[in-house]
Amino acid sequence: MITEFRLPDLGEGLREAEIVQWHVAAGDEVALNQTIAEVETAKAVVELPSPFAGTVSALHHAEGDVVPVGEVLIAFDIAGAETDAATSPTAEAKREPNLVGYGAAPRSDARPQRRARAGAGGDAIDLAVREAAPHDAIAPSAPEREPRERPRSTPPVRKLARDLGVDLDLLAAQGVDGLITREDVESYAARTAAEPVAAAPAFTAPESTSTADERIPIRGVRKYTADAMVRSAFTAPHAATFLTVDVTASVAFVAGLRADRRYADDRIGIMAVAAKAVCLALRRTPELNATWDDAAGEIVRFGRVNLGIAAATDRGLVVPSVKDAGALSLVDLAQSIRALADTARAGKATPADLAGGTFSITNYGVFGVDAGTPILVPGEAGILGLGAVQRRPWEHEGGVALRDVMTLSLSFDHRLVDGAEAARFLTDVADVLREPGRAMVFA
């Protein structure tokens, strides 16, 4: 029996996902929960497990396709399944798999979108417009073009083509049908290498250092981040306050922990100390651990701290959160932050990791930046920016001495937090960083 599997809702109401890579092909035998594909949502790259054990009958979309939730993704030949289920839409809907962490898969009639080519001029824009709109929606004055599909090939073949300098578009234009293979690329490279090269002129002008404009499709994490930042900037009235603090004692505290063999492997740093200080300070200023529910006409103060950690990745900025961070020890908090950041940078953060944050930290100090004004994560009341720790002349015990100092930048939603409350929170965080022993006062 042929059973179709539709792209499920991967969480947080995401409406589509791009196929990054297929791990199976038609005819392959797959086991239950075997990874069949990697898909990129608006938040992260997700490994998609097989909901069935059987034989892959057909792949309904190619790598690079943007597939709406509910669209048929892959078909399986399931041995021993009831034949009447194959002809019954109701039976098929009942057999739709319920994968762990995924919601139901609503049906959709939307067409998959091809990845826009980064070619010359307006080709990429024209192709995207034509695939997103019916023909009668396109201006009659636009010049007619035949939309080009991306040549079908596997990631290793595309890498080989890049290494050999082979343009897959040219290869496809010569009549190669179906999937482009390694042999196709090598044959084309050998053929073009053997062609005679015209003699160089006696004089050539110096090569220009300029390059052609590059068009990068706005999708995935970058698109989600941009939408979220615009929504935040034009929804919540942002305000900010700054405080530069002497963190010499915290630096010494961290150095002592790293020198202690019991904690050396935990790699506790100033980020973990600041995160602990935030969790403690939020106890005294719960206004910053809250959200504005406009629909309900209520302010919701959260019962626990889910601490968002802004992480810069190759796909853009993501903010996974450490759940119930206020209940963790300093060691556990440091381990959780490091593990979550590593997972996010590897593109493996799950929708659950990226959801549910209540307050966030961004550490641009790792880039050598002193201060900034971070934008709120939508739905959160505050975000704390950590600047670089720098050795500076500083007033100390009635004199001037070289001290380790850091600038803290707090952005907050002025609907939820008044200036006095923001100042109290920032002062509490600074007190712990200035004297780590002060954490005992909050505990």
N, C-alpha and C positions, 0 to 999 in steps of 0.2 A: 504494500500500500504506500502511495506517495503522500507524505505529510509535509505541509508547509509550516515554516516557523517565521513569525513576523517579528520585526524589531520591537523589543519591549520598551516600556517606559523605564529608563535607567535611573530615575529618581529626580525629585525636585521639579517635576512637571516639564522636563526637557522635551522638546518637540521633534528633535532630529539628531542624527549622529552621522559623522563621516567615516567611511570604511578606510582605515589606515592600512590594514594588511589582512589578507586571508591566510589562514593557517591550514586550510584544507582545499581540495579541488574536487570536481565532479568525479565520482567513482571511488573516492576514499572511504574506507571503513572508519567510523568514529565511535568512541565510547561515550557513555553518559558523562557529562561535565568536562569532557575534553575541550580545550580551548579551540574554537573554530575561527575566531577573528579578533582583531583589535579594532575598536571603534573609538573615535574622538568625539566626545560631547562638548557642550559649551564650557565644561569645567575640567575635564581630565580625559586621558586615554584609558579605556576600560577593556579588559579581556572578557570576551563573550563566551561563556561555556555552552557546550551542546546540550540541548534539553532532551535529546534522544540518543539511543544507541542504534546504529544502522549504517546505511550507505548513503553518501551524499549523492543526491540525484541531480541537482542543479544549483548553481550560484546565480541569484537573480540580479546581483549588482556587482560592479567592478570596483577595484580599489580607487578611491578618490570620489566615489559617488556620495552625495549627501542624501541620506535615506530618512524620510519622515517616520516617526513612531507609528507602528501599525502596518507599515508596508512589508510585503513578503520579502524576506531576506535570503532564505535558503530553503531547499526542499530535500527531504530525506526519504529513502525507501526503507520502510520499517517492516521487517519480516514478521509474519505471524499476527499482524494487526487485523482487526475486523474489517472486512471489505466494505461493509455498508457505511462505515464511517467516512470512507473516501468520497462518497457521493452525497453526504449529508452535511450542509454548512453548519447546522446546529451541533452535530456531533463533533465536527472539527473545532468549533469554538470552545466546546467543553474540554477538548483535549489540549487546548493551548497551554503550554507549560507555565508553571508559576515558579520562576527562578528566584533563588534567595536574593533579597535586596532589590528585586525588580517589581514594578507594578504591573497592572494589566496592560495589554497591548491594544489600544483602540485602533480601529480601522481608519485608513486614510486613503483618499483618492488622489492626493498630491503626487506630482511627478518627481522622481529623483532629479537632483541637479548635478550636472557635471562640473568638475573643478575648472574654473576659468583659466585658459592658457595665458601665460605671461608673455605673449608675443608682441609684435610691433603695434604701435598706435592704438587704435580703438578696437582691435579684434577681440580682446578679452572682455571689454565692456559690452560690445555688440553681441557676443555670444551669450553672455550672462543675461542680457535683456531678452534675447530671443527665446531662451529656455525658460525664463520666468513669466513670459507673457504670450498670449495667443498672437498669431500673425497680424490680425486686424488691429492689434493694439500698437503695432510698430508704425512710426510715421512713414507715409508713402514716399517721402523724399529721401529716406535713408537708402544708401546704395545696397543692392542685393548682394549677399554673400552666402556661401554655403557653410554652415557651422561645421567645424571640425571636431571630431571626438578625439580624445587623447588615445594614442596607440596603446593597445593592451599589452602589458608585459609585467614580469615579476620584479620585486625590488632588487634581487641580485643582477638581473639582466639590465635594469636601468643604471645600476652602479657601473657595470661593465661598459655600457654605452658612454657614460660620462668619462670613464678612465681612457677610453679609446677615442674620445672626441666625436662620437657618432650621434647625429641628430635623429632621434627616433621618428620625428615627423617626416624627414626625408626618406627614411627607410620605408615607412608606411606608404608614402606617396608613390613608391615604385611598384605597388601592387601586392605587397605582402599581406595576406589576409589572416585574420584570427590573432592568436597570441604570438608575439614576437619572441623568438627563442635566442639563446646564447649563440647558436650556430648562425642565425640570421645576422646578428650584430658583428660577429667575427668575419663572416663572409663579406659583408659590406665594407668593413674596415680594411680588409685585405685588398678588395677591388679598388677602392678609392686611393689607397696608398700606392697602387701600381700605375695609376693614371699619370701621364706626363705633366710636369709642372712648367708653366710659362716662365721664360727667363726674366729675371728681375731687371727693371730699368736701371740705367746708369746712376740715376740720382733719385733718392726717395726722401720725402719730407719726414721729419721726426714724427713718430707716432703720438697721437693725442692721448693724454692720460685720462680723458673723460670716458665714461661708459654710458651705455643706453639706459634710459629710465627703466626702473623695475616696478612692476605692478604686482602687489602681493594681495591675494584674496583675503578679505576680512572675515574670518570664521573662527570657530573653536573658542579656545580660552581667551584669545585677544578680543574677539567680538563680545564675549560675555563680560569681560572686564571693562571694556569701553562703555557698554550699556549700563553696567552697574555704577560706574563712576559718574556718568552723566545723570543718572537717576538720583544718586546721592547728592551731587552738587546742587541740583535744582529742586530737591525736595526738602532736605533738612537744612535749616539755617546754621551754617558752620560758624564756629568761633574758635579761637586758638589762644593758648597761653604757653609761655616758655619759662624754663628755669634751668640755670647752669649750676651744677652741684659738684662738690669735691668728692670724688669716689675713690680716693686713695685707699681708704680702709677696705672697701669692697674688692679692689684689685689685689690687695694683700691677702684678703680672706680667700679669694679664688686661687691665688698662687699656693697658699697653704694646703688647700684641698687637693690640688693637683700633685703636690709633693708628697701627700699622704698615700701610701700604697693601697689603703682601703678604698680610696675614692679616685685613684689615678685613671682607672678605666672609664669612669663616668664623665670625664671631660667637662666638668661644671665650669661655665663661663659667666661673664657679666650679664649675658642675656638671660640666663636662668635666674640669677639673683634679682634682676629687674622684674622678671615674670612673677617671682614669688612676692616681691614687694607690691606689685599690682594687685595680686589676689588678696593680700592683706589689707591694702588701702581701700579696696572695693567694699570691704565690710563696713567701713566708716562712711563711705559715700556710695550707697546703693543706687543713687540716681544715675550713676554712670554705667551700671549694669542693668540697663532697662531698654525698652523699645516703645515707640509711639504708635499705638494702634488707632489709626485714623478712622477706620471703618467702624470700630466698636466705640470710639470716643473714649478710649482708656489709655492710661500709661501702665505698661506691664513691667514690673520689677522681677527679674529672674531669681529663682531660688538657688541657683548655683552658677559658677563662673565657667563658661566654655570659652577658653582663651584662644582667640585666633592668632595665628602666626603667619605674617605675610612672607611669602617665599617667591623669589624671582626665579622663573624657569625659562627654558628655551621657548615655550609656548606662550609665555606671558606671566602676569602676576596672579598667583592663587593664594587663598587664605584658608588653609585647613585649620581646624580648631582642636585643642586638647580638651577633651570632655571632662567636666568636673575638676578643673585644674586646681581649684581652691582646696580640694581634699588631699592633694598630693604633697609629699615631702619634696625638699629641694632636689634630692637625688632623682626621685621618680619624675619630677617635672623636667629636669634637664634631659633625661633619657627620652621622655615623650616628645619634647620639642625637637630633639635631634632626629629621632626616628620619623616624625611627621614631615619634617623639612626634607629629609632624604627621599622619602616616598614621593613627595610632591615634585621635587626636581627630576625624579625619574619618570614622571608622568603617570604614576600608578596610584595617585590619591583617589579614593572612591567618592561617590556622591555623598556618602554619609560623613566622610572626613571633612568635606567642604561645606557642610551644612550645619546650622545650629549654633554658630558663634554668637557670643553675647558682648564681648569686648575684645579688641585686637591690639597687637603690638607689631610695629614695623621697625626693623633694625637697619637703617641706612648707614649707620656708623661703620659697617663692614666695608663700605665703599669709600671711606675716608671723608664722609660728609658730616659737617658739624651740626646742622639743624635743617628743618624743613617743616612744611605744613601738610601733614598727611590728610587724605580724603577719607571720610568715614565709610566703613563698609555698610551698605544699605541695611537699615533695620537696627543698627547698633548706635549707642549713644556716645561712644568715645573710642578713640584710637590713640595710642601713645607711640611717639617716634623716639628712637634712641639714637643719639649722635655718636660720633667717634670719641673714644677716650684719648685725650691728648695731655701731654706733659706741659704745664704752663706755670709761669710765676703766679702765685695765688696768696691772698692774705691767709695767714695761718698763725694762730697763737700770738697775735700782736705784731707779727712780722710778715715778711714776704719769703715764700719758699716755693720750690718747684713741686707741684702737686698734680695728680691725675684728676682731670675734670671732664665732665660730660654735660651736654645740653639735652634736656628733656623737652619734647614738643607735644603738647596735648591738644588735639582737635576734638570738639564736642558739639553735640546737638543742643542748641540754645533753647529749644522747646522743652527739653527735659532737664537741662543742667544750667544752673545760674553760675555767674562768674565766681562767686564766693565758694561754691561747692567744687568747681573745677580747681580753684587755687588750693583748697584743703586737700583734695586728692593728690595733686601734684606735689605738695609739700610732704604728705605722708610717704609717697614713693621715694622722694629725695632723702627723707630722714633715714629710711632703711638702707639706701645706697651709701649715704654718708657714714652711717654707723650700723653695720649689719646686725649688731646685737640688739638694736631697737625692735627687730622682728619679734623678740620675746614679749614686748609690750602688747603687740597685736594678737599673739597666739593665745 
